[in-house]
Amino acid sequence: MEELKDLIKQEGQWIKVVLGKEIIIDPEEQTKKPILNNPIPIKAIVTDLTSAQLRWKMYGIETQQGKELIIDNRHRNLIEMSQKIIIDDVDYVGWRDDLGKMQIRQERDYLKIYVYRRS
């Protein structure tokens, strides 16, 4: 797995992980407003997903642009707490389940995350 870490260091691109939290503005109407912090840069291998791959890997999501990120396992907490991920100055959000938990696939010492642009 050292080869993958070296590949991420050499060929990976910088992405920005934006952390934040949601505050409830009106409890009766359940309106929320996100409060975002400064982005944290990390290195990742970024690949584009085709429309067929998007439908297969992120079922239930209707979008035209998605990416697969391969990152080091030590960044798991950052990714789980992220509100958005910025890649090449474009905002993406992580694929989450109905309870709001980020869907992360762990493979040995690295993570695979699927992100998409909201329509």
C-alpha positions in Angstrom: 0.0 0.0 0.0 3.0 2.3 0.1 2.8 2.5 -3.7 -0.7 4.1 -3.4 0.5 6.6 -0.8 3.4 7.5 -3.1 1.0 7.9 -6.0 -1.3 10.2 -4.0 1.7 12.3 -3.0 3.1 12.5 -6.5 0.1 12.4 -8.8 -2.8 13.5 -6.5 -4.4 16.9 -6.7 -5.2 19.3 -4.0 -8.9 19.4 -2.9 -10.5 21.5 -0.2 -12.6 20.0 2.5 -15.1 22.5 4.0 -16.3 21.7 7.5 -19.3 23.3 9.2 -22.4 22.8 11.1 -26.1 23.5 10.6 -28.0 25.8 13.0 -31.8 25.7 13.3 -33.3 29.1 12.5 -36.9 28.2 13.0 -37.7 25.0 14.9 -41.3 25.0 13.9 -40.6 25.1 10.1 -37.4 23.1 10.5 -35.4 25.7 8.5 -31.6 25.3 8.8 -28.7 27.4 7.8 -25.2 26.0 7.4 -22.2 27.8 9.0 -19.1 27.0 7.0 -15.5 27.1 8.3 -12.3 27.8 6.2 -11.4 24.9 3.8 -8.7 22.4 4.7 -6.6 21.3 1.7 -5.8 17.6 1.3 -4.4 15.5 -1.5 -6.5 13.0 -3.4 -6.6 11.1 -6.6 -9.7 12.4 -8.5 -11.4 10.7 -11.4 -14.5 11.6 -13.3 -17.5 9.3 -13.3 -19.6 8.7 -16.5 -23.4 9.0 -16.3 -23.7 5.2 -16.2 -21.2 4.9 -13.4 -23.1 7.7 -11.5 -26.4 5.7 -11.7 -24.7 2.5 -10.6 -22.5 3.8 -7.8 -24.8 6.5 -6.4 -28.3 5.2 -6.8 -31.0 7.7 -6.0 -28.9 10.7 -7.0 -29.8 12.5 -10.2 -26.9 14.5 -11.4 -24.7 14.9 -14.5 -21.4 15.5 -12.8 -19.7 13.2 -10.2 -16.2 12.3 -9.1 -14.6 9.4 -7.3 -12.0 10.4 -4.7 -9.3 8.2 -3.4 -7.7 9.5 -0.2 -5.6 8.4 2.7 -7.4 6.8 5.6 -6.2 9.4 8.1 -8.6 12.0 6.6 -11.7 9.9 7.4 -12.9 12.3 10.1 -12.5 15.3 7.9 -14.6 13.7 5.1 -17.3 12.5 7.5 -17.7 16.0 8.9 -17.5 17.9 5.6 -20.3 20.1 4.3 -18.8 20.4 0.8 -15.7 19.5 -1.1 -14.1 21.9 -3.6 -12.4 20.5 -6.6 -11.0 22.9 -9.2 -13.1 25.7 -7.7 -16.3 23.7 -8.2 -18.4 22.7 -5.2 -19.3 19.1 -4.7 -21.2 17.3 -1.9 -20.6 13.8 -0.6 -23.0 11.0 -1.2 -24.9 10.5 2.1 -27.6 8.1 3.2 -31.0 9.0 4.5 -29.7 9.7 8.0 -27.0 12.0 6.8 -24.0 9.7 7.2 -21.3 10.0 4.5 -21.0 6.9 2.4 -17.3 5.9 2.5 -15.8 2.7 1.1 -12.7 1.6 3.0 -10.1 -0.5 1.2 -7.1 -1.3 3.3 -5.2 2.0 4.0 -7.3 4.3 1.7 -10.9 5.5 1.3 -13.1 5.8 -1.8 -15.6 8.6 -1.7 -18.2 9.6 -4.3 -19.1 13.2 -4.7 -21.5 15.0 -7.0 -22.7 18.4 -8.0 -26.2 19.4 -6.9 -28.5 20.2 -9.8 
